[in-house]
Amino acid sequence: MGEVVLACEGLKKRYGDLWVLKGIDFEIERGQTKVIIGPSGSGKSTFLRLMGLLEPPTEGKIYFEGKDVYNSGLDLNMLRAKIGFVFQEPSLFRHLTALGNVKLGPKVVLKMKDDEAERKAMEALKTVKLEEWAHHYPAQLSGGQQQRVGIARALAMDPDIILFDEPTASLDIELTWEVIDVMKDLARRGVTMLVVTHELGFAKEVADEILFMDDGRIIESGPPEELLKNPKTPRAREFLRRLIGGV
Amino acid sequence: MFTLENFLFLLQGVPNTLAISFLSFALGFALGIPTAIVKQFSPYGLGYVADAYISVMRGIPVLVIMLLFHFGMAGIIPLFKSAFLSATFALGLRSGAFQSQIFRGAINAVGRQQMMAATSLGMSRWQAFRHVILPQAFIVALPGLGSEIALLIKDSSYAFVLGVLELTKYSDIVRKATRSFLYPYLIAAILYIIITFPVANYLDRLGSRLKTKYGLR
């Protein structure tokens, strides 16, 4: 058993009168890759934002390396620095080059010297195969390249885990592949990853576990070969039939 | 008769017009950014102070502020014995309120997603604001700032009432001396356009160019 990096217990989230998350228990160990699938509106993105400490839960607890995040006087910003986040929406800082984007965190948050931060950033850009694009602005990059810079930006912080919120949902198929290839590469290198995606190829190849979310709950989970081939719940079966069949 | 000599005499008002406009713009800039920040974050519940400042400045004609400073408050604040400084501070204070609104709009235009991305890296709200939001907001604000400078250049003419020797005052002097009623003011009008146009236009174009470069809306 590896060390549990991130976990939650009885996690609930309410917006107004609407319960978006209705009680989630979850944990992920160092080096694991877990994939979340499920229909839109099932609470996947909300769950990820909560685990990324970008929003507080209404009820329940989140643990980072065993410590109760919201009840032990921990500095949230310090924890966020250790949890990488890759967004669905374009989120690069538009006034900075690819390199500027990747090195800002190490410089401002980790207080690295400029040349040290730059080395770190170039290394991260190399990992996503964009070192030649280092001096381009986001507006000059394709959607796929932008997402890869976003991944590099998370990597440069040496995070303990990276959360991906449908990183390819707004990309064309070919751009999707280049992003997915980078993510597979990271998973194989042992980066701990929690990924919301409907790229089942990715899930099949690198996921240790797939979680199926519906209506604010994880209603089924298991290793990919099991969950994708023999989903137990009718909801998961129906969802996968449509996802794979495209109907 | 309006002569070349009159024209050259009238030109002597331009430096003061420029000085009042640009100094009050600088003052407004120095007040506008902190006001926008206070309104945005409301530290220690101070948001209402920013609101009050903006409402008051929006509600009083700038000429009345000038008169109040120079004639009403010179006894309390010696700075306002100077007509020039009274005019500059009046315009600067109002501009601070207006510029804070320009920056507020620009900050909102930059969008929540940028803040969220900065937060996810572990930046504090202030760090995110300083390194991510403000640089982009400044670009978005450029055209608005151009209009604000144009407004200040034109409204610097109110200083005439306090007796400041600026362009409008000079054109009035020339009118009295020459009994030419049309040309002094017409030339002044043209000079205001000549001063205003390049500044406002430059900031407009710089704004569009940078917005395209950085893919900002």
Interface residues (C-beta under 8 A of the other chain):
Chain A: G52 L54 N77 M78 L79 R80 A81 K82 I83 G84 F85 F87 E89 P90 S91 L92 F93 R94 H95 L104 G105 V108 V109 Y137 P138 A139 R153 A154 M157
Chain B: Q113 Q114 M116 A117 A118 T119 S120 L121 G122 M123 S124 Q127 H131 V132 P135 Q136 I139 T212 K213 Y214 G215 L216
